[in-house]
Amino acid sequence: EVMALAYQKDLAITNLSDAINHFGENSEEAKKAQHELFLKKEALDNHPLVRDYLKAYQEVRELYFDLNDILFSNLSLKMKEHK
């Protein structure tokens, strides 16, 4: 299901790009394609597996930011002291 939703979103991206290139950014065709992309992305983002993945990914990112602060905060302070 997720792969199918991701593929549909990718097709919507291509359709939007084609509509903008052919009809212009403010055309009705581009607006329709943009709305269709919004719907496809929303369907993908709201899938339970994707929501679980994004939640876990956010938790991992927070851990990396914390580790970055722990590992490198003293380094940047030391570099400022040596200037």
N, C-alpha and C positions, 0 to 999 in steps of 0.2 A: 504493500500500500504506500509506504513512504517513498519508495523509488518511483512509483507511478506518479505520485503527487509532485515529486522533485522534477520529473521529466515534464509534466504539464506546466510547471512554473518556468522551466527553461524554455519551453516552446512559447510561452507568453512573453518572455523577455525578447526572444527573437522576433515575435510578431510586433512588439512595441518598437523595437529598433527599425524594423522594416517600415512600419507606419510613419515613424518620424522621418526617416530618410526619403520616403516616397511622397508623403503628403504634407510634411512639416510638423513642427512640435505642437502647435496650437490647433491642429486640425481635429475635426470630429473623430476621424479614424484613429488618431493617436490617443485622444482622450478615452475612446472606447477600449483601445488596447491597454492603456494604462490601468483602467478600471478592472479589466480582465486579469491583468498581472496582479493587482491588489488582491483579488478574490482567490487566485491560485496560491499566492504566497500565504494568505491568511489560512487557507485550508491546510497547507503544509505545516505552518507554524502551530496550528491548533491540534495537530495529530498527537495523541498521547505519547507515542514513542519520541517524537521530536521535542515535545515539551519536557519530558524526562531528561533527554539528552542535553537540552539547553540549560536546564536547572543544574545538572551535574557539571556541565562545562563552566557555568558561572562560578560554582563553588571551587573548581580547580583554578580558575583565573584569580580568584581572591587569594587562594593559597600561594600562587606564584607571586602576586603583588606583595604579600606579607613576607615571603622568602626574599624577594628582591630588597625590600626595606631592611630586613635583618642583615643580609649579606653585604649590602652596598652602602648603607647609610653611614657607617663608620668610615668607609673608604672616601666618600665625598667630603666628610668633615675633615679627614686627614689631608686631603688634597687642598682644601681651603686654607688649612693651617700652614702648609708649606709655601703658599704664595707670598 
